[in-house]
Amino acid sequence: MKRLTLPLSENDVRSLHAGEQVLLSGSILTGRDVAHKRMCELMDRGAELPCPLAGEAIYYVGPTPAMPGKAVGSAGPTTSVRMDKYAPRLIECGLRAMIGKGNRGEAVIEAMQRFGCVYFAAIGGAGALLAQRINNLEVLAWDELGCEALRRISVTDFPVIVAIDTHGHNLYTEGPAAWQNNISQY
Amino acid sequence: MRTVKCADLVDAIADMCVEAATCLPPDVLAGLQRAKETEQSPVGLAVLDVLLENAALAKREKVPICQDTGVAVYFVELGHETVLEGNLYEAICQGTELGYKRGYLRMSIAGEPLFERLNTHTNTPPVVHVSLVPGDALRITLASKGGGSENMSAMAMLKPSDGKAGVVKFILDTVRKAGGNACPPMVVGIGLGGNFEMAPLLAKRALLRELSQPHPEERYAAFEREMLELINGTGIGPQGLGGKVTAMAVHVEYAPCHIASLPVAVNFNCHVARHAVREF
């Protein structure tokens, strides 16, 4: 299995191919619906973001509260398509990787190819196991949002699968096409 | 007649919330094991291994299987001869809040859907369905329902002339549209008949049935088997990344309906098919 250390360069990102299993180590932003909406509102106003996005990776996750002595509670991916409305703008700002679950829309995929960004799938519903790979969590902005705040985590050997690469390959369409039976009558 | 004090239920309801979030029921674990025997895609097999390891870890460490610990949906079966002392709804709300706090579960309820969407920070209000049943029972089933699979669920008011082919097409279209978003391998609940609000409720009730327990009526059991084969023929596979197992089970529930209607509802449950049951 391939091991990658964050932050990822454009070259790292463009060398990945859909279907590859990767272990990520390093620093990752976390945010979901509200954090994305607020980041785009800041951009609309020409205001500064809580942290620059160039070279960053973002994980779509809203963890459960951490038990005493733990960095984070259960922490699996949420459905990425809800962030599709905002993702192209973040990619244009230099975002290098997104981690979530489920397929993405065309505008996101186009931006990924154009600016050099990869989409990793983490395993949905494996929150207990994924949390064990997260060592630290700090809040960057909007703490009042709780699990929806913009935060930074550090991970060691965080398991992901390259779902959509920069070369036009998408495991969410190619995977099912390869395994489907003939049910064309419906 | 039998009297039940509602205040006495609070602690047990809290326990149900924690149990559902952390312990995958044996029938669902068995379903994941069976999926491993059927699956052939290497990525799909890798996903299933991780899910089984995750479930074991969650149970051992008493941590949530998934970070989305869901909306607490309760099905209350209340006997005609059961007398409730106190406020049952209030007891369920209190138990939910207590359980979600005690178990370090995620508070996932926005108090209002359209404008501020502020979190209630209590995971209440829950959704409570009550059925009146014979005898002096009080049986409460909790199905904690995650947002990912709920968001991909759908219903349609078909025409009677659409028939079985129309129903099958609607179900398969809904499954294809859901793709990996509903976290396959799923349990697919199908509600047929009833009316506009009843079909989705039938679909949700269908999710409560134990996996591998077929519909008692043979023609509906055969329909379940046929739908399972068709759904697994989509190739969507574990997590939507391609494979043989998209659903672990298909459960159908039906009810009589208007002569002009053919309501059909599809309610997905992700592989974290949580539920907990208590009799009081």
Boltz contact constraints between the chains, C-beta under 6 A:
constraints:
  - contact:
      token1: [A, 63]
      token2: [B, 67]
      max_distance: 6.0
  - contact:
      token1: [A, 64]
      token2: [B, 64]
      max_distance: 6.0
  - contact:
      token1: [A, 64]
      token2: [B, 67]
      max_distance: 6.0
  - contact:
      token1: [A, 64]
      token2: [B, 104]
      max_distance: 6.0
  - contact:
      token1: [A, 64]
      token2: [B, 105]
      max_distance: 6.0
  - contact:
      token1: [A, 64]
      token2: [B, 106]
      max_distance: 6.0
  - contact:
      token1: [A, 65]
      token2: [B, 104]
      max_distance: 6.0
  - contact:
      token1: [A, 67]
      token2: [B, 104]
      max_distance: 6.0
  - contact:
      token1: [A, 73]
      token2: [B, 104]
      max_distance: 6.0
  - contact:
      token1: [A, 74]
      token2: [B, 63]
      max_distance: 6.0
  - contact:
      token1: [A, 74]
      token2: [B, 64]
      max_distance: 6.0
  - contact:
      token1: [A, 74]
      token2: [B, 67]
      max_distance: 6.0
  - contact:
      token1: [A, 75]
      token2: [B, 67]
      max_distance: 6.0
  - contact:
      token1: [A, 76]
      token2: [B, 66]
      max_distance: 6.0
  - contact:
      token1: [A, 76]
      token2: [B, 67]
      max_distance: 6.0
  - contact:
      token1: [A, 79]
      token2: [B, 148]
      max_distance: 6.0
  - contact:
      token1: [A, 79]
      token2: [B, 181]
      max_distance: 6.0
  - contact:
      token1: [A, 102]
      token2: [B, 180]
      max_distance: 6.0
  - contact:
      token1: [A, 102]
      token2: [B, 181]
      max_distance: 6.0
  - contact:
      token1: [A, 103]
      token2: [B, 179]
      max_distance: 6.0
  - contact:
      token1: [A, 123]
      token2: [B, 47]
      max_distance: 6.0
  - contact:
      token1: [A, 123]
      token2: [B, 50]
      max_distance: 6.0
  - contact:
      token1: [A, 124]
      token2: [B, 183]
      max_distance: 6.0
  - contact:
      token1: [A, 125]
      token2: [B, 66]
      max_distance: 6.0
  - contact:
      token1: [A, 125]
      token2: [B, 183]
      max_distance: 6.0
  - contact:
      token1: [A, 125]
      token2: [B, 270]
      max_distance: 6.0
  - contact:
      token1: [A, 125]
      token2: [B, 271]
      max_distance: 6.0
  - contact:
      token1: [A, 125]
      token2: [B, 272]
      max_distance: 6.0
  - contact:
      token1: [A, 126]
      token2: [B, 50]
      max_distance: 6.0
  - contact:
      token1: [A, 126]
      token2: [B, 54]
      max_distance: 6.0
  - contact:
      token1: [A, 127]
      token2: [B, 66]
      max_distance: 6.0
  - contact:
      token1: [A, 127]
      token2: [B, 67]
      max_distance: 6.0
  - contact:
      token1: [A, 128]
      token2: [B, 54]
      max_distance: 6.0
  - contact:
      token1: [A, 128]
      token2: [B, 57]
      max_distance: 6.0
  - contact:
      token1: [A, 128]
      token2: [B, 58]
      max_distance: 6.0
  - contact:
      token1: [A, 128]
      token2: [B, 63]
      max_distance: 6.0
  - contact:
      token1: [A, 129]
      token2: [B, 53]
      max_distance: 6.0
  - contact:
      token1: [A, 129]
      token2: [B, 54]
      max_distance: 6.0
  - contact:
      token1: [A, 129]
      token2: [B, 57]
      max_distance: 6.0
  - contact:
      token1: [A, 147]
      token2: [B, 106]
      max_distance: 6.0
  - contact:
      token1: [A, 171]
      token2: [B, 241]
      max_distance: 6.0
  - contact:
      token1: [A, 172]
      token2: [B, 180]
      max_distance: 6.0
  - contact:
      token1: [A, 172]
      token2: [B, 240]
      max_distance: 6.0
  - contact:
      token1: [A, 175]
      token2: [B, 241]
      max_distance: 6.0
  - contact:
      token1: [A, 175]
      token2: [B, 242]
      max_distance: 6.0
  - contact:
      token1: [A, 176]
      token2: [B, 235]
      max_distance: 6.0
  - contact:
      token1: [A, 176]
      token2: [B, 236]
      max_distance: 6.0
  - contact:
      token1: [A, 176]
      token2: [B, 242]
      max_distance: 6.0
  - contact:
      token1: [A, 178]
      token2: [B, 242]
      max_distance: 6.0
  - contact:
      token1: [A, 179]
      token2: [B, 41]
      max_distance: 6.0
  - contact:
      token1: [A, 179]
      token2: [B, 235]
      max_distance: 6.0
  - contact:
      token1: [A, 179]
      token2: [B, 237]
      max_distance: 6.0
  - contact:
      token1: [A, 179]
      token2: [B, 242]
      max_distance: 6.0
  - contact:
      token1: [A, 179]
      token2: [B, 243]
      max_distance: 6.0
  - contact:
      token1: [A, 180]
      token2: [B, 234]
      max_distance: 6.0
  - contact:
      token1: [A, 180]
      token2: [B, 235]
      max_distance: 6.0
  - contact:
      token1: [A, 181]
      token2: [B, 233]
      max_distance: 6.0
  - contact:
      token1: [A, 183]
      token2: [B, 230]
      max_distance: 6.0
  - contact:
      token1: [A, 183]
      token2: [B, 233]
      max_distance: 6.0
  - contact:
      token1: [A, 186]
      token2: [B, 168]
      max_distance: 6.0
  - contact:
      token1: [A, 186]
      token2: [B, 169]
      max_distance: 6.0
  - contact:
      token1: [A, 186]
      token2: [B, 172]
      max_distance: 6.0
